[in-house]
């Protein structure tokens, strides 16, 4: 394609810089995609993406392991706290009479 007089030809160095910048943007997109995939595979919220996106890609698995263990510990602690509370009171149900029990067994064709 012929060059117009308005757009001067880029020097070889400028083209290399432009290609390098494009390659770096593509690598950043690939890292972001890999991070989103890792979060999904570990069933972690995608909201963590913004915290981990600037991370070094080689350190990502170790950071995710630490983060996941911290999150799991926090959830387990909260669950244990909830379980320590008094259980809910069972609703008070009047005891069944023998007659009601006999009719129920008959309806279910069970032996008395």
Buried (B, 14 or more C-beta within 10 A) or exposed (E): EEEEEEEEEEEEEEEEEEEEEEEEEEEEEEBBEEBBEBBEEEEBEEEBBEEBEEBEEEEBEEEBEEBBEEBEEEEEEEEEEEEEEEEEEEEEEEEEEEEEEEEEEEEEEEEE
